Amino acid sequence: MTQRLKKPGHHNLIRQFGRQSRKDRQIAENLLNVGDTAGLAVSQGLVEMTKQHQETIESAEH
């Protein structure tokens, strides 16, 4: 049985877990949320590091 998935990623994982018990589904959603939060924190950290690096370069130039 093949099924078409409209959009890739979290939604499909949650839907797959939804076939199991409600508790398992909740765990899956929590794990995905933790993953999102961690990814967001990392990307924000990289943005902040890049800004500081740019400021260091600019202050060195002046």
Summary of the structure (lengths in Angstrom):
residues: 62
radius of gyration: 19.8
end to end distance: 65.1
largest distance: 65.1
contacts: 114
relative contact order: 0.08
helix: 79%
strand: 0%
